[in-house]
Amino acid sequence: MKNQNNNVRNSGIGFFGLLGIVFIVLKLVGVVNWSWWLVLAPLWAPTAVIVVCLLIGILVAAIANSDR
């Protein structure tokens, strides 16, 4: 019988990390004239989406509990 290792390891930089590096390089070499918050958006945007989803979930739970 074959020993299957079902542990999936996800390593690497990922899409948003790569996009962030590309934007930073483009900003540093002067190809784009964007503000730094926009250049760094791919690095913080996934975290911001998670925080917004958590806040919506907390709000929905609070509204559901206030009706009881």
N, CA, C, O and CB atoms as a CASP TS submission, in Angstrom:
PFRMAT TS
TARGET T0000
AUTHOR 0000-0000-0000
METHOD Language model
MODEL 1
PARENT N/A
ATOM      1  N   MET     1       0.826  -1.173   0.000  1.00  0.00           N
ATOM      2  CA  MET     1       0.000   0.000   0.000  1.00  0.00           C
ATOM      3  C   MET     1       0.878   1.247   0.000  1.00  0.00           C
ATOM      4  O   MET     1       1.917   1.304   0.658  1.00  0.00           O
ATOM      5  CB  MET     1      -0.944  -0.008   1.200  1.00  0.00           C
ATOM      6  N   LYS     2       0.447   2.196  -0.724  1.00  0.00           N
ATOM      7  CA  LYS     2       1.218   3.410  -0.881  1.00  0.00           C
ATOM      8  C   LYS     2       0.951   4.364   0.282  1.00  0.00           C
ATOM      9  O   LYS     2      -0.198   4.544   0.686  1.00  0.00           O
ATOM     10  CB  LYS     2       0.890   4.081  -2.217  1.00  0.00           C
ATOM     11  N   ASN     3       1.995   4.967   0.813  1.00  0.00           N
ATOM     12  CA  ASN     3       1.852   5.940   1.885  1.00  0.00           C
ATOM     13  C   ASN     3       1.590   7.308   1.256  1.00  0.00           C
ATOM     14  O   ASN     3       2.462   7.892   0.613  1.00  0.00           O
ATOM     15  CB  ASN     3       3.124   5.968   2.799  1.00  0.00           C
ATOM     16  N   GLN     4       0.369   7.803   1.459  1.00  0.00           N
ATOM     17  CA  GLN     4       0.012   9.089   0.874  1.00  0.00           C
ATOM     18  C   GLN     4       0.115  10.167   1.938  1.00  0.00           C
ATOM     19  O   GLN     4      -0.447  10.053   3.028  1.00  0.00           O
ATOM     20  CB  GLN     4      -1.411   9.050   0.269  1.00  0.00           C
ATOM     21  N   ASN     5       0.830  11.190   1.602  1.00  0.00           N
ATOM     22  CA  ASN     5       0.961  12.320   2.502  1.00  0.00           C
ATOM     23  C   ASN     5      -0.042  13.379   2.076  1.00  0.00           C
ATOM     24  O   ASN     5       0.143  14.049   1.061  1.00  0.00           O
ATOM     25  CB  ASN     5       2.414  12.882   2.501  1.00  0.00           C
ATOM     26  N   ASN     6      -1.114  13.527   2.863  1.00  0.00           N
ATOM     27  CA  ASN     6      -2.167  14.472   2.516  1.00  0.00           C
ATOM     28  C   ASN     6      -1.905  15.867   3.060  1.00  0.00           C
ATOM     29  O   ASN     6      -2.736  16.762   2.906  1.00  0.00           O
ATOM     30  CB  ASN     6      -3.488  13.975   3.024  1.00  0.00           C
ATOM     31  N   ASN     7      -0.759  16.055   3.693  1.00  0.00           N
ATOM     32  CA  ASN     7      -0.433  17.386   4.181  1.00  0.00           C
ATOM     33  C   ASN     7       0.000  18.249   3.006  1.00  0.00           C
ATOM     34  O   ASN     7       1.039  18.015   2.389  1.00  0.00           O
ATOM     35  CB  ASN     7       0.675  17.328   5.265  1.00  0.00           C
ATOM     36  N   VAL     8      -0.810  19.241   2.714  1.00  0.00           N
ATOM     37  CA  VAL     8      -0.515  20.124   1.598  1.00  0.00           C
ATOM     38  C   VAL     8       0.235  21.330   2.140  1.00  0.00           C
ATOM     39  O   VAL     8      -0.256  22.035   3.022  1.00  0.00           O
ATOM     40  CB  VAL     8      -1.817  20.555   0.849  1.00  0.00           C
ATOM     41  N   ARG     9       1.405  21.553   1.615  1.00  0.00           N
ATOM     42  CA  ARG     9       2.197  22.718   2.021  1.00  0.00           C
ATOM     43  C   ARG     9       2.126  23.737   0.910  1.00  0.00           C
ATOM     44  O   ARG     9       2.483  23.469  -0.237  1.00  0.00           O
ATOM     45  CB  ARG     9       3.680  22.333   2.334  1.00  0.00           C
ATOM     46  N   ASN    10       1.665  24.890   1.272  1.00  0.00           N
ATOM     47  CA  ASN    10       1.550  25.970   0.302  1.00  0.00           C
ATOM     48  C   ASN    10       2.680  26.954   0.566  1.00  0.00           C
ATOM     49  O   ASN    10       2.615  27.758   1.496  1.00  0.00           O
ATOM     50  CB  ASN    10       0.152  26.672   0.386  1.00  0.00           C
ATOM     51  N   SER    11       3.690  26.884  -0.243  1.00  0.00           N
ATOM     52  CA  SER    11       4.818  27.784  -0.051  1.00  0.00           C
ATOM     53  C   SER    11       4.981  28.645  -1.288  1.00  0.00           C
ATOM     54  O   SER    11       4.535  28.289  -2.379  1.00  0.00           O
ATOM     55  CB  SER    11       6.116  26.998   0.246  1.00  0.00           C
ATOM     56  N   GLY    12       5.608  29.748  -1.105  1.00  0.00           N
ATOM     57  CA  GLY    12       5.811  30.663  -2.216  1.00  0.00           C
ATOM     58  C   GLY    12       5.274  32.027  -1.871  1.00  0.00           C
ATOM     59  O   GLY    12       4.717  32.250  -0.797  1.00  0.00           O
ATOM     60  N   ILE    13       5.452  32.920  -2.793  1.00  0.00           N
ATOM     61  CA  ILE    13       5.120  34.311  -2.516  1.00  0.00           C
ATOM     62  C   ILE    13       3.644  34.597  -2.753  1.00  0.00           C
ATOM     63  O   ILE    13       3.093  35.459  -2.069  1.00  0.00           O
ATOM     64  CB  ILE    13       5.969  35.232  -3.371  1.00  0.00           C
ATOM     65  N   GLY    14       2.998  33.950  -3.648  1.00  0.00           N
ATOM     66  CA  GLY    14       1.588  34.184  -3.915  1.00  0.00           C
ATOM     67  C   GLY    14       1.359  35.333  -4.879  1.00  0.00           C
ATOM     68  O   GLY    14       2.270  36.094  -5.204  1.00  0.00           O
ATOM     69  N   PHE    15       0.127  35.433  -5.321  1.00  0.00           N
ATOM     70  CA  PHE    15      -0.230  36.425  -6.328  1.00  0.00           C
ATOM     71  C   PHE    15      -0.093  37.852  -5.805  1.00  0.00           C
ATOM     72  O   PHE    15       0.526  38.697  -6.451  1.00  0.00           O
ATOM     73  CB  PHE    15      -1.647  36.189  -6.809  1.00  0.00           C
ATOM     74  N   PHE    16      -0.672  38.121  -4.633  1.00  0.00           N
ATOM     75  CA  PHE    16      -0.651  39.484  -4.113  1.00  0.00           C
ATOM     76  C   PHE    16       0.757  39.922  -3.720  1.00  0.00           C
ATOM     77  O   PHE    16       1.098  41.095  -3.878  1.00  0.00           O
ATOM     78  CB  PHE    16      -1.580  39.600  -2.917  1.00  0.00           C
ATOM     79  N   GLY    17       1.574  39.016  -3.218  1.00  0.00           N
ATOM     80  CA  GLY    17       2.952  39.348  -2.902  1.00  0.00           C
ATOM     81  C   GLY    17       3.748  39.691  -4.143  1.00  0.00           C
ATOM     82  O   GLY    17       4.525  40.646  -4.155  1.00  0.00           O
ATOM     83  N   LEU    18       3.548  38.905  -5.186  1.00  0.00           N
ATOM     84  CA  LEU    18       4.237  39.176  -6.453  1.00  0.00           C
ATOM     85  C   LEU    18       3.773  40.488  -7.064  1.00  0.00           C
ATOM     86  O   LEU    18       4.582  41.263  -7.575  1.00  0.00           O
ATOM     87  CB  LEU    18       4.008  38.033  -7.444  1.00  0.00           C
ATOM     88  N   LEU    19       2.469  40.737  -7.011  1.00  0.00           N
ATOM     89  CA  LEU    19       1.942  41.993  -7.535  1.00  0.00           C
ATOM     90  C   LEU    19       2.489  43.176  -6.750  1.00  0.00           C
ATOM     91  O   LEU    19       2.794  44.220  -7.328  1.00  0.00           O
ATOM     92  CB  LEU    19       0.411  41.993  -7.494  1.00  0.00           C
ATOM     93  N   GLY    20       2.614  43.019  -5.435  1.00  0.00           N
ATOM     94  CA  GLY    20       3.184  44.078  -4.609  1.00  0.00           C
ATOM     95  C   GLY    20       4.627  44.375  -4.981  1.00  0.00           C
ATOM     96  O   GLY    20       5.023  45.537  -5.066  1.00  0.00           O
ATOM     97  N   ILE    21       5.409  43.335  -5.202  1.00  0.00           N
ATOM     98  CA  ILE    21       6.812  43.522  -5.600  1.00  0.00           C
ATOM     99  C   ILE    21       6.900  44.218  -6.953  1.00  0.00           C
ATOM    100  O   ILE    21       7.729  45.108  -7.144  1.00  0.00           O
ATOM    101  CB  ILE    21       7.547  42.168  -5.652  1.00  0.00           C
ATOM    102  N   VAL    22       6.053  43.814  -7.887  1.00  0.00           N
ATOM    103  CA  VAL    22       6.054  44.457  -9.210  1.00  0.00           C
ATOM    104  C   VAL    22       5.711  45.935  -9.077  1.00  0.00           C
ATOM    105  O   VAL    22       6.372  46.777  -9.684  1.00  0.00           O
ATOM    106  CB  VAL    22       5.052  43.758 -10.162  1.00  0.00           C
ATOM    107  N   PHE    23       4.681  46.264  -8.287  1.00  0.00           N
ATOM    108  CA  PHE    23       4.308  47.667  -8.112  1.00  0.00           C
ATOM    109  C   PHE    23       5.422  48.469  -7.449  1.00  0.00           C
ATOM    110  O   PHE    23       5.676  49.610  -7.836  1.00  0.00           O
ATOM    111  CB  PHE    23       3.035  47.772  -7.285  1.00  0.00           C
ATOM    112  N   ILE    24       6.088  47.885  -6.453  1.00  0.00           N
ATOM    113  CA  ILE    24       7.179  48.589  -5.773  1.00  0.00           C
ATOM    114  C   ILE    24       8.324  48.864  -6.737  1.00  0.00           C
ATOM    115  O   ILE    24       8.879  49.963  -6.747  1.00  0.00           O
ATOM    116  CB  ILE    24       7.684  47.774  -4.570  1.00  0.00           C
ATOM    117  N   VAL    25       8.678  47.876  -7.543  1.00  0.00           N
ATOM    118  CA  VAL    25       9.765  48.067  -8.521  1.00  0.00           C
ATOM    119  C   VAL    25       9.376  49.129  -9.541  1.00  0.00           C
ATOM    120  O   VAL    25      10.194  49.980  -9.889  1.00  0.00           O
ATOM    121  CB  VAL    25      10.099  46.733  -9.241  1.00  0.00           C
ATOM    122  N   LEU    26       8.139  49.088 -10.023  1.00  0.00           N
ATOM    123  CA  LEU    26       7.696  50.095 -10.987  1.00  0.00           C
ATOM    124  C   LEU    26       7.729  51.496 -10.388  1.00  0.00           C
ATOM    125  O   LEU    26       8.073  52.457 -11.076  1.00  0.00           O
ATOM    126  CB  LEU    26       6.288  49.773 -11.477  1.00  0.00           C
ATOM    127  N   LYS    27       7.374  51.619  -9.111  1.00  0.00           N
ATOM    128  CA  LYS    27       7.419  52.920  -8.445  1.00  0.00           C
ATOM    129  C   LYS    27       8.858  53.398  -8.281  1.00  0.00           C
ATOM    130  O   LYS    27       9.152  54.569  -8.521  1.00  0.00           O
ATOM    131  CB  LYS    27       6.729  52.846  -7.079  1.00  0.00           C
ATOM    132  N   LEU    28       9.751  52.507  -7.878  1.00  0.00           N
ATOM    133  CA  LEU    28      11.141  52.905  -7.629  1.00  0.00           C
ATOM    134  C   LEU    28      11.894  53.281  -8.897  1.00  0.00           C
ATOM    135  O   LEU    28      12.775  54.140  -8.862  1.00  0.00           O
ATOM    136  CB  LEU    28      11.871  51.791  -6.932  1.00  0.00           C
ATOM    137  N   VAL    29      11.557  52.649 -10.012  1.00  0.00           N
ATOM    138  CA  VAL    29      12.247  53.001 -11.255  1.00  0.00           C
ATOM    139  C   VAL    29      11.554  54.139 -11.989  1.00  0.00           C
ATOM    140  O   VAL    29      12.032  54.581 -13.034  1.00  0.00           O
ATOM    141  CB  VAL    29      12.339  51.787 -12.165  1.00  0.00           C
ATOM    142  N   GLY    30      10.433  54.621 -11.459  1.00  0.00           N
ATOM    143  CA  GLY    30       9.770  55.789 -12.018  1.00  0.00           C
ATOM    144  C   GLY    30       8.803  55.524 -13.145  1.00  0.00           C
ATOM    145  O   GLY    30       8.422  56.455 -13.854  1.00  0.00           O
ATOM    146  N   VAL    31       8.392  54.284 -13.334  1.00  0.00           N
ATOM    147  CA  VAL    31       7.447  53.970 -14.402  1.00  0.00           C
ATOM    148  C   VAL    31       6.044  54.454 -14.029  1.00  0.00           C
ATOM    149  O   VAL    31       5.311  54.956 -14.882  1.00  0.00           O
ATOM    150  CB  VAL    31       7.437  52.450 -14.687  1.00  0.00           C
ATOM    151  N   VAL    32       5.676  54.305 -12.767  1.00  0.00           N
ATOM    152  CA  VAL    32       4.373  54.778 -12.297  1.00  0.00           C
ATOM    153  C   VAL    32       4.581  55.890 -11.281  1.00  0.00           C
ATOM    154  O   VAL    32       5.577  55.910 -10.558  1.00  0.00           O
ATOM    155  CB  VAL    32       3.545  53.618 -11.679  1.00  0.00           C
ATOM    156  N   ASN    33       3.641  56.801 -11.236  1.00  0.00           N
ATOM    157  CA  ASN    33       3.725  57.912 -10.303  1.00  0.00           C
ATOM    158  C   ASN    33       2.556  57.832  -9.310  1.00  0.00           C
ATOM    159  O   ASN    33       1.867  58.823  -9.069  1.00  0.00           O
ATOM    160  CB  ASN    33       3.720  59.271 -11.062  1.00  0.00           C
ATOM    161  N   TRP    34       2.346  56.650  -8.745  1.00  0.00           N
ATOM    162  CA  TRP    34       1.262  56.434  -7.807  1.00  0.00           C
ATOM    163  C   TRP    34       1.731  56.777  -6.409  1.00  0.00           C
ATOM    164  O   TRP    34       2.932  56.825  -6.141  1.00  0.00           O
ATOM    165  CB  TRP    34       0.757  54.987  -7.874  1.00  0.00           C
ATOM    166  N   SER    35       0.779  57.016  -5.516  1.00  0.00           N
ATOM    167  CA  SER    35       1.143  57.214  -4.112  1.00  0.00           C
ATOM    168  C   SER    35       1.520  55.857  -3.509  1.00  0.00           C
ATOM    169  O   SER    35       1.147  54.804  -4.027  1.00  0.00           O
ATOM    170  CB  SER    35      -0.035  57.879  -3.310  1.00  0.00           C
ATOM    171  N   TRP    36       2.263  55.907  -2.410  1.00  0.00           N
ATOM    172  CA  TRP    36       2.764  54.669  -1.814  1.00  0.00           C
ATOM    173  C   TRP    36       1.647  53.801  -1.261  1.00  0.00           C
ATOM    174  O   TRP    36       1.770  52.576  -1.270  1.00  0.00           O
ATOM    175  CB  TRP    36       3.750  54.984  -0.714  1.00  0.00           C
ATOM    176  N   TRP    37       0.552  54.399  -0.777  1.00  0.00           N
ATOM    177  CA  TRP    37      -0.531  53.560  -0.246  1.00  0.00           C
ATOM    178  C   TRP    37      -1.147  52.727  -1.353  1.00  0.00           C
ATOM    179  O   TRP    37      -1.561  51.594  -1.106  1.00  0.00           O
ATOM    180  CB  TRP    37      -1.612  54.423   0.429  1.00  0.00           C
ATOM    181  N   LEU    38      -1.219  53.253  -2.565  1.00  0.00           N
ATOM    182  CA  LEU    38      -1.742  52.491  -3.694  1.00  0.00           C
ATOM    183  C   LEU    38      -0.746  51.437  -4.161  1.00  0.00           C
ATOM    184  O   LEU    38      -1.137  50.330  -4.531  1.00  0.00           O
ATOM    185  CB  LEU    38      -2.092  53.426  -4.846  1.00  0.00           C
ATOM    186  N   VAL    39       0.540  51.779  -4.145  1.00  0.00           N
ATOM    187  CA  VAL    39       1.576  50.820  -4.545  1.00  0.00           C
ATOM    188  C   VAL    39       1.586  49.626  -3.584  1.00  0.00           C
ATOM    189  O   VAL    39       1.768  48.485  -4.008  1.00  0.00           O
ATOM    190  CB  VAL    39       2.975  51.502  -4.576  1.00  0.00           C
ATOM    191  N   LEU    40       1.389  49.895  -2.297  1.00  0.00           N
ATOM    192  CA  LEU    40       1.430  48.824  -1.296  1.00  0.00           C
ATOM    193  C   LEU    40       0.077  48.150  -1.072  1.00  0.00           C
ATOM    194  O   LEU    40      -0.028  47.252  -0.237  1.00  0.00           O
ATOM    195  CB  LEU    40       1.932  49.376   0.013  1.00  0.00           C
ATOM    196  N   ALA    41      -0.944  48.560  -1.792  1.00  0.00           N
ATOM    197  CA  ALA    41      -2.285  47.998  -1.619  1.00  0.00           C
ATOM    198  C   ALA    41      -2.346  46.476  -1.787  1.00  0.00           C
ATOM    199  O   ALA    41      -3.066  45.830  -1.025  1.00  0.00           O
ATOM    200  CB  ALA    41      -3.221  48.638  -2.599  1.00  0.00           C
ATOM    201  N   PRO    42      -1.631  45.868  -2.741  1.00  0.00           N
ATOM    202  CA  PRO    42      -1.702  44.409  -2.832  1.00  0.00           C
ATOM    203  C   PRO    42      -1.181  43.698  -1.581  1.00  0.00           C
ATOM    204  O   PRO    42      -1.519  42.537  -1.350  1.00  0.00           O
ATOM    205  CB  PRO    42      -0.921  43.940  -4.033  1.00  0.00           C
ATOM    206  N   LEU    43      -0.374  44.370  -0.781  1.00  0.00           N
ATOM    207  CA  LEU    43       0.170  43.727   0.418  1.00  0.00           C
ATOM    208  C   LEU    43      -0.803  43.792   1.591  1.00  0.00           C
ATOM    209  O   LEU    43      -0.831  42.879   2.416  1.00  0.00           O
ATOM    210  CB  LEU    43       1.488  44.378   0.809  1.00  0.00           C
ATOM    211  N   TRP    44      -1.604  44.858   1.678  1.00  0.00           N
ATOM    212  CA  TRP    44      -2.516  44.974   2.802  1.00  0.00           C
ATOM    213  C   TRP    44      -3.957  44.679   2.437  1.00  0.00           C
ATOM    214  O   TRP    44      -4.777  44.497   3.337  1.00  0.00           O
ATOM    215  CB  TRP    44      -2.422  46.336   3.384  1.00  0.00           C
ATOM    216  N   ALA    45      -4.300  44.625   1.177  1.00  0.00           N
ATOM    217  CA  ALA    45      -5.682  44.419   0.751  1.00  0.00           C
ATOM    218  C   ALA    45      -6.268  43.079   1.213  1.00  0.00           C
ATOM    219  O   ALA    45      -7.407  43.068   1.678  1.00  0.00           O
ATOM    220  CB  ALA    45      -5.764  44.510  -0.749  1.00  0.00           C
ATOM    221  N   PRO    46      -5.558  41.952   1.112  1.00  0.00           N
ATOM    222  CA  PRO    46      -6.155  40.695   1.593  1.00  0.00           C
ATOM    223  C   PRO    46      -6.490  40.742   3.086  1.00  0.00           C
ATOM    224  O   PRO    46      -7.525  40.222   3.501  1.00  0.00           O
ATOM    225  CB  PRO    46      -5.207  39.530   1.320  1.00  0.00           C
ATOM    226  N   THR    47      -5.643  41.348   3.880  1.00  0.00           N
ATOM    227  CA  THR    47      -5.915  41.484   5.306  1.00  0.00           C
ATOM    228  C   THR    47      -7.112  42.395   5.538  1.00  0.00           C
ATOM    229  O   THR    47      -7.939  42.122   6.407  1.00  0.00           O
ATOM    230  CB  THR    47      -4.685  42.026   6.041  1.00  0.00           C
ATOM    231  N   ALA    48      -7.210  43.465   4.774  1.00  0.00           N
ATOM    232  CA  ALA    48      -8.342  44.383   4.909  1.00  0.00           C
ATOM    233  C   ALA    48      -9.656  43.691   4.559  1.00  0.00           C
ATOM    234  O   ALA    48     -10.673  43.943   5.205  1.00  0.00           O
ATOM    235  CB  ALA    48      -8.142  45.613   4.015  1.00  0.00           C
ATOM    236  N   VAL    49      -9.653  42.832   3.557  1.00  0.00           N
ATOM    237  CA  VAL    49     -10.861  42.099   3.182  1.00  0.00           C
ATOM    238  C   VAL    49     -11.295  41.170   4.315  1.00  0.00           C
ATOM    239  O   VAL    49     -12.484  41.077   4.619  1.00  0.00           O
ATOM    240  CB  VAL    49     -10.626  41.292   1.886  1.00  0.00           C
ATOM    241  N   ILE    50     -10.350  40.490   4.935  1.00  0.00           N
ATOM    242  CA  ILE    50     -10.659  39.594   6.047  1.00  0.00           C
ATOM    243  C   ILE    50     -11.230  40.380   7.220  1.00  0.00           C
ATOM    244  O   ILE    50     -12.199  39.946   7.844  1.00  0.00           O
ATOM    245  CB  ILE    50      -9.403  38.819   6.484  1.00  0.00           C
ATOM    246  N   VAL    51     -10.641  41.530   7.525  1.00  0.00           N
ATOM    247  CA  VAL    51     -11.121  42.357   8.639  1.00  0.00           C
ATOM    248  C   VAL    51     -12.542  42.850   8.361  1.00  0.00           C
ATOM    249  O   VAL    51     -13.386  42.840   9.257  1.00  0.00           O
ATOM    250  CB  VAL    51     -10.172  43.561   8.874  1.00  0.00           C
ATOM    251  N   VAL    52     -12.809  43.276   7.140  1.00  0.00           N
ATOM    252  CA  VAL    52     -14.148  43.740   6.789  1.00  0.00           C
ATOM    253  C   VAL    52     -15.164  42.604   6.912  1.00  0.00           C
ATOM    254  O   VAL    52     -16.266  42.812   7.421  1.00  0.00           O
ATOM    255  CB  VAL    52     -14.160  44.312   5.361  1.00  0.00           C
ATOM    256  N   CYS    53     -14.804  41.411   6.454  1.00  0.00           N
ATOM    257  CA  CYS    53     -15.702  40.258   6.576  1.00  0.00           C
ATOM    258  C   CYS    53     -15.974  39.924   8.046  1.00  0.00           C
ATOM    259  O   CYS    53     -17.108  39.617   8.411  1.00  0.00           O
ATOM    260  CB  CYS    53     -15.101  39.034   5.860  1.00  0.00           C
ATOM    261  N   LEU    54     -14.949  39.983   8.879  1.00  0.00           N
ATOM    262  CA  LEU    54     -15.142  39.732  10.311  1.00  0.00           C
ATOM    263  C   LEU    54     -16.050  40.777  10.942  1.00  0.00           C
ATOM    264  O   LEU    54     -16.918  40.440  11.748  1.00  0.00           O
ATOM    265  CB  LEU    54     -13.796  39.710  11.034  1.00  0.00           C
ATOM    266  N   LEU    55     -15.859  42.034  10.585  1.00  0.00           N
ATOM    267  CA  LEU    55     -16.706  43.094  11.124  1.00  0.00           C
ATOM    268  C   LEU    55     -18.156  42.933  10.688  1.00  0.00           C
ATOM    269  O   LEU    55     -19.068  43.171  11.480  1.00  0.00           O
ATOM    270  CB  LEU    55     -16.184  44.452  10.691  1.00  0.00           C
ATOM    271  N   ILE    56     -18.381  42.536   9.447  1.00  0.00           N
ATOM    272  CA  ILE    56     -19.744  42.287   8.975  1.00  0.00           C
ATOM    273  C   ILE    56     -20.360  41.119   9.743  1.00  0.00           C
ATOM    274  O   ILE    56     -21.528  41.171  10.127  1.00  0.00           O
ATOM    275  CB  ILE    56     -19.753  41.997   7.454  1.00  0.00           C
ATOM    276  N   GLY    57     -19.577  40.071   9.966  1.00  0.00           N
ATOM    277  CA  GLY    57     -20.078  38.929  10.732  1.00  0.00           C
ATOM    278  C   GLY    57     -20.428  39.303  12.156  1.00  0.00           C
ATOM    279  O   GLY    57     -21.447  38.854  12.681  1.00  0.00           O
ATOM    280  N   ILE    58     -19.600  40.115  12.790  1.00  0.00           N
ATOM    281  CA  ILE    58     -19.881  40.564  14.157  1.00  0.00           C
ATOM    282  C   ILE    58     -21.135  41.430  14.181  1.00  0.00           C
ATOM    283  O   ILE    58     -21.951  41.312  15.094  1.00  0.00           O
ATOM    284  CB  ILE    58     -18.678  41.346  14.735  1.00  0.00           C
ATOM    285  N   LEU    59     -21.294  42.296  13.190  1.00  0.00           N
ATOM    286  CA  LEU    59     -22.469  43.155  13.104  1.00  0.00           C
ATOM    287  C   LEU    59     -23.739  42.336  12.924  1.00  0.00           C
ATOM    288  O   LEU    59     -24.750  42.596  13.577  1.00  0.00           O
ATOM    289  CB  LEU    59     -22.320  44.146  11.957  1.00  0.00           C
ATOM    290  N   VAL    60     -23.685  41.347  12.038  1.00  0.00           N
ATOM    291  CA  VAL    60     -24.847  40.486  11.808  1.00  0.00           C
ATOM    292  C   VAL    60     -25.185  39.701  13.068  1.00  0.00           C
ATOM    293  O   VAL    60     -26.360  39.557  13.405  1.00  0.00           O
ATOM    294  CB  VAL    60     -24.586  39.523  10.635  1.00  0.00           C
ATOM    295  N   ALA    61     -24.176  39.192  13.769  1.00  0.00           N
ATOM    296  CA  ALA    61     -24.410  38.448  15.003  1.00  0.00           C
ATOM    297  C   ALA    61     -25.007  39.359  16.078  1.00  0.00           C
ATOM    298  O   ALA    61     -25.894  38.938  16.821  1.00  0.00           O
ATOM    299  CB  ALA    61     -23.099  37.816  15.506  1.00  0.00           C
ATOM    300  N   ALA    62     -24.531  40.591  16.164  1.00  0.00           N
ATOM    301  CA  ALA    62     -25.057  41.535  17.148  1.00  0.00           C
ATOM    302  C   ALA    62     -26.513  41.880  16.857  1.00  0.00           C
ATOM    303  O   ALA    62     -27.332  41.974  17.772  1.00  0.00           O
ATOM    304  CB  ALA    62     -24.211  42.808  17.170  1.00  0.00           C
ATOM    305  N   ILE    63     -26.828  42.065  15.588  1.00  0.00           N
ATOM    306  CA  ILE    63     -28.217  42.376  15.218  1.00  0.00           C
ATOM    307  C   ILE    63     -29.113  41.173  15.502  1.00  0.00           C
ATOM    308  O   ILE    63     -30.236  41.329  15.982  1.00  0.00           O
ATOM    309  CB  ILE    63     -28.314  42.780  13.718  1.00  0.00           C
ATOM    310  N   ALA    64     -28.613  39.972  15.205  1.00  0.00           N
ATOM    311  CA  ALA    64     -29.427  38.764  15.438  1.00  0.00           C
ATOM    312  C   ALA    64     -29.673  38.554  16.936  1.00  0.00           C
ATOM    313  O   ALA    64     -30.755  38.119  17.330  1.00  0.00           O
ATOM    314  CB  ALA    64     -28.730  37.514  14.834  1.00  0.00           C
ATOM    315  N   ASN    65     -28.678  38.859  17.766  1.00  0.00           N
ATOM    316  CA  ASN    65     -28.842  38.695  19.214  1.00  0.00           C
ATOM    317  C   ASN    65     -29.685  39.801  19.829  1.00  0.00           C
ATOM    318  O   ASN    65     -30.283  39.590  20.884  1.00  0.00           O
ATOM    319  CB  ASN    65     -27.487  38.657  19.888  1.00  0.00           C
ATOM    320  N   SER    66     -29.752  40.955  19.215  1.00  0.00           N
ATOM    321  CA  SER    66     -30.550  42.048  19.778  1.00  0.00           C
ATOM    322  C   SER    66     -32.038  41.827  19.572  1.00  0.00           C
ATOM    323  O   SER    66     -32.847  42.425  20.282  1.00  0.00           O
ATOM    324  CB  SER    66     -30.140  43.372  19.159  1.00  0.00           C
ATOM    325  N   ASP    67     -32.422  40.983  18.618  1.00  0.00           N
ATOM    326  CA  ASP    67     -33.835  40.695  18.370  1.00  0.00           C
ATOM    327  C   ASP    67     -34.418  39.739  19.399  1.00  0.00           C
ATOM    328  O   ASP    67     -35.641  39.642  19.506  1.00  0.00           O
ATOM    329  CB  ASP    67     -34.013  40.116  16.984  1.00  0.00           C
ATOM    330  N   ARG    68     -33.607  39.045  20.144  1.00  0.00           N
ATOM    331  CA  ARG    68     -34.098  38.050  21.112  1.00  0.00           C
ATOM    332  C   ARG    68     -34.603  38.664  22.337  1.00  0.00           C
ATOM    333  O   ARG    68     -35.048  37.960  23.243  1.00  0.00           O
ATOM    334  CB  ARG    68     -33.047  37.087  21.468  1.00  0.00           C
TER
END
